[in-house]
């Protein structure tokens, strides 16, 4: 399990296609020092297994489905990726519950500086089938970063980004139209299941009470 608090920035050093499986080699300053062979690591929000580790790099193998269904399909050698090691059992929950199981890819629309401030507005278009899990002031993971939704307009989501987040993640390296990994809040999915599957209308307090919550 992860929290969406990015610990390190990595660079994609090599992408090797071995016939259905891609080998992704990543260089980073801190994360490789704590990894052991077989450990999990979140790479831009995707939970991968480190299979080969060197002092300042590690390698992970990607199945074709992982490559095709995540933002990895856009990356090339030299690309920036966000890195997070799994949360320790005695650690603090700094962000929110992030599993590293990407629900889909959204479209990066832009990172716009807020007039008169050092902060930014992050604009992302999310897949239509994920809209129901995204709410105002709710949690969402984008490229593995735990973020809080500031505005929802249909399938367009706006998020306030502080300077530290912009500097410590790969957001500033993205271009308009780039795919980004989206993981919605797992709690929303469990609530949906408990009230009987996909909602046909808004989830309200009255509706939850009627279902016995």
Rosetta blueprint (number, residue, H / E / L):
1 X L
2 X E
3 X L
4 X L
5 X L
6 X L
7 X L
8 X E
9 X E
10 X E
11 X E
12 X E
13 X E
14 X E
15 X E
16 X E
17 X E
18 X L
19 X L
20 X L
21 X E
22 X E
23 X E
24 X E
25 X E
26 X E
27 X E
28 X E
29 X L
30 X L
31 X H
32 X H
33 X H
34 X H
35 X L
36 X L
37 X L
38 X L
39 X L
40 X E
41 X E
42 X E
43 X E
44 X L
45 X L
46 X E
47 X E
48 X E
49 X E
50 X E
51 X E
52 X E
53 X E
54 X E
55 X L
56 X L
57 X E
58 X E
59 X E
60 X E
61 X E
62 X E
63 X E
64 X H
65 X H
66 X H
67 X H
68 X H
69 X H
70 X L
71 X H
72 X H
73 X H
74 X H
75 X L
76 X L
77 X L
78 X L
79 X L
80 X E
81 X E
82 X E
83 X E
84 X E
85 X E
86 X L
87 X L
88 X L
89 X L
90 X L
91 X L
92 X L
93 X L
94 X L
95 X L
96 X L
97 X L
98 X E
99 X L
100 X L
101 X L
102 X L
103 X L
104 X E
105 X E
106 X E
107 X E
108 X E
109 X E
110 X E
111 X E
112 X E
113 X E
114 X L
115 X L
116 X L
117 X L
118 X L
119 X L
120 X E
121 X E
122 X E
123 X E
124 X E
125 X E
126 X L
127 X L
128 X H
129 X H
130 X H
131 X H
132 X H
133 X H
134 X L
135 X L
136 X L
137 X L
138 X L
139 X E
140 X E
141 X E
142 X E
143 X L
144 X L
145 X E
146 X E
147 X E
148 X E
149 X E
150 X E
151 X E
152 X E
153 X E
154 X L
155 X L
156 X E
157 X E
158 X E
159 X E
160 X E
161 X E
162 X L
163 X H
164 X H
165 X H
166 X H
167 X H
168 X H
169 X L
170 X L
171 X H
172 X H
173 X H
174 X L
175 X L
176 X L
177 X L
178 X L
179 X E
180 X E
181 X E
182 X E
183 X E
184 X E
185 X L
186 X H
187 X H
188 X H
189 X H
190 X H
191 X H
192 X H
193 X H
194 X H
195 X L
196 X L
197 X L
198 X L
199 X L
200 X L
201 X L
202 X L
203 X L
204 X L
205 X H
206 X H
207 X H
208 X H
209 X H
210 X H
211 X L
212 X L
213 X L
